[in-house]
Amino acid sequence: MSNTIEAFSNDLIIDDSKLINLYDDKVNKSQEIIVLEVRSKAYFPNALDEYVDIESSTQKFEMQYSVELKAIPKDIIYRPQRTIKKPKIYGIQTAIVTSQDINNESLKEKANSIDVDEEGRVRVLFFFERNKIASCYLRVSNMSSGDNYGTMFIPRVNSEVIVSFVNGDPDSPIIIGTLHNGENKLAYSLPNNKTKSYIRTYTTPQYSDSIGYNELMFEDYQGREEVKIRAQRDLNTEVLNNENKRVEKDQRVIIRGDKEESINKDSKLNVKENYEINIQNDFIENVSNNKVINVSENLDLNVNKTKTIAVNENINYNVQNNVVRTIQGYVHRYVEQDKKDKFLQNLYKEVSKSFGINIDKYHLKSNESKQESNEINLEGYEEVVLRCGSNALIINQNGIEFKTSKYESNSSNGGVNSNEVGIEGEVINLRFIDSNKDLTSMLEEDICLTAETTLKDGKSVEISLILKDSNNIELAIDVCTAKVQNERIEMRYSYEELINKYGLEKNSIDILEAKIKW
């Protein structure tokens, strides 16, 4: 100490911690001091050892006594040095992790809870602590620690830990490990699972109906080697560059909820054998640009209900061979504009039952047309025209009109056979023209009008017989009534009576027209 004063005195009694007055011969000054240390020395001439140690011959036969002392000035506060040595704890101790709010309470009530400060330290309860007072926060050793990197496993309440002390200092404890005990059991029983190595955490607070945990497990038993990753809730993987995964055998993925994938660039899938997708509900596929499907062999598409295709522009089909379509129900086609079919060779259509076309206009152009049927029903709401060159057969609401320069009838009874036009028709027009024969020679003496019909027997009809000359000028009209008998309408006229009735010349009649109305 810089303020320590060393002095000598011949006083026989000087006690330490005593305030005395010290006189300094050199400066001729005195001051009050506090004595800190006193050493007393005495020499006795009769003692052989002390006699030898005295160097001065004059002092060998005198008894000597001196006091050496150390002191400090009175105005300086004296603090004595500590002489008690700090105890040390050698070896390791075990303790139980506790919480600051438990202390003397039972640890089981807060088991597996976490009490940690901002530096990752926890509190423990040593077994030698009789009062069961929690310790200060202890540092925890981990496998790796660094600036913004390392591992962190925080011991939880009621876990047994191993505590060591830096250089045996009780004030520098460190938790260096953890232990299983009879209360904290292993996740997998031993020795049955001795080949398993694992890291398992524990959900806190725990679920009431199940045990939650995350786990990374390694199974090293030969033939059952396995690496298992279990996430109690979410599993997030972040790869800043490439990710490569190789599976030598099978891979199975089961997702009980939704799955969403987002790929910013290309995606490729190569399957060397079969590829099967089973979807129990809807399947929606959106392609912003083009989609190309290349099938080397067959392509089967099975739809149990409705298939809808909506194309804003064109559809192009290019089939190198045959196209076969089998439809068990209806086929509906809606074309808002034109439709054009071009067949370079033949077109065959086979209809087992009815074939109907409902159009505003119908135009058929062919070098040759042939229609074979047991029954042909041609119905026009206003008019039906059959035309060949300058000749025409016109059927309208007024009747049936023949426009031709030549007409031949092959009726067996010399009359005209006709069928009913239809329910909506009201008139049947009959016209007879034979430019090669005289009308009188063709009909001989009588004119016989015969028409087959589907009208009921007994129904009355009105028959109009129109007499015209060669210039198609009407000469006379003879009107009479008749009844349907045996699905036939029949009326006979006397040629002579008609001429006389209307005052006509015998050779003036060239055209006969008949109308049947009901």
HUFENGI-V437506 format. One record per residue. NEAR is the number of other ideal C-beta (glycine too) atoms within 8 Angstrom. Layout:
# HUFENGI-V437506
near=[NEAR,NEAR]
This chain:
# HUFENGI-V437506
near=[4,3,7,9,10,6,9,7,8,7,6,5,4,12,7,9,6,8,7,9,7,11,6,9,5,4,5,5,6,6,9,9,14,12,15,11,7,10,7,9,9,8,12,7,10,4,7,5,6,10,10,6,7,10,3,6,4,5,9,9,4,8,7,9,10,10,14,11,15,9,13,12,11,9,3,7,3,7,4,4,4,4,3,4,3,6,5,9,9,4,4,7,12,9,12,11,15,13,10,8,6,13,9,4,7,5,12,6,7,11,9,8,10,7,11,7,6,3,6,10,10,13,14,14,14,9,8,5,9,4,4,7,7,10,12,4,9,13,10,12,7,9,4,7,5,6,3,3,5,8,7,6,6,9,10,12,14,12,10,11,14,11,15,9,13,7,6,8,10,10,4,8,11,12,15,8,7,9,8,7,6,3,5,7,6,6,6,8,5,7,4,6,8,6,6,10,5,10,6,10,7,9,10,8,4,9,7,3,3,4,6,8,10,8,12,11,14,10,11,8,7,5,4,6,7,7,7,9,8,9,7,7,3,4,5,4,4,4,6,3,4,4,5,4,4,4,6,3,4,4,5,4,4,4,6,3,4,4,5,4,4,4,6,3,4,4,5,4,4,4,6,3,4,4,5,4,4,4,6,3,4,4,5,4,4,4,6,3,4,4,5,4,5,4,6,3,3,4,5,4,4,4,6,3,4,4,5,4,5,4,6,3,3,4,5,4,4,4,6,3,3,4,4,4,4,4,6,3,4,4,5,4,4,4,6,3,4,4,5,4,5,4,6,3,3,4,5,4,5,4,6,3,4,4,6,4,5,3,5,2,4,5,4,5,3,5,2,4,5,4,5,3,5,2,4,5,5,5,7,8,4,5,8,9,8,6,7,5,4,6,9,11,11,12,13,11,7,7,9,13,12,11,8,9,6,8,9,5,8,4,9,4,6,8,10,11,8,10,8,8,8,7,3,6,10,6,13,13,14,14,12,12,10,10,6,4,7,6,11,10,7,9,10,7,6,9,11,11,15,12,14,9,11,5,11,5,9,7,9,8,13,10,15,11,16,12,14,12,10,5,4,6,6,7,10,10,8,11,7,8,7,10,9,13,7,4,8,10,14,11,10,8,12,9,11,7,8,16,12,7,8,10,5,11,5,6,6,8,14,7,13,13,12,14,13,14,9,8]
